[in-house]
Amino acid sequence: MVISSMIWGMIPHQEEVVCEIKRILRPGGPVAIAAHGLGHYKEAITGAIRIIPKRYLIGHPMEFWPRGEPEIRSQLLGAGLRKVRTFQLTWHDLFEAGADMYGFFASTSSAWFLHRFPDHIRAKESQRISDSFDKRGLRKLTSDVIFGYGEK
């Protein structure tokens, strides 16, 4: 059995990886993939990108590289897996304040952007982003996950 949970978008050459997964599975062995969908955290990512000083992001790849359900299905079928099934699950969380949403986003995304800031401004910039979420009334966060399943 192979399970990949929410890291699929960070794997380069995904088609080759799913073929290798199929190769190592025993006959009938299952593979399950959960990947960030196209709408995952869109409000928080857009809100953070608007306020983050761009000089710290230039040349840094964005995380989560979302995938759509047809793409995941195509990858599983392209590797020759059987009994392929995919589905998308999307939901919204509503926070009391923008700062609460930012705190959740920063903790669940590992605040990937903060490590690019110099140590002496990291806390100040994080607070500035949080304040911006509050000021702009960002309280609703979309979670969008694509699930894929197949068997060798």
Buried (B, 14 or more C-beta within 10 A) or exposed (E): EBEBEBEBBEBEEBEEBBBEBBEEBEEEBBBBBBBBBBBBBBBBBEBBEEBBEEEBBEEEEEBBBBBBBEBBBBBBBBBEBEEBEBEBEEEEEEBEBBBBBBBBBBEEBEBBBBEBBEEEEBEEBBEEBBBBBBEEEBBEBBBBBBBBBBBB
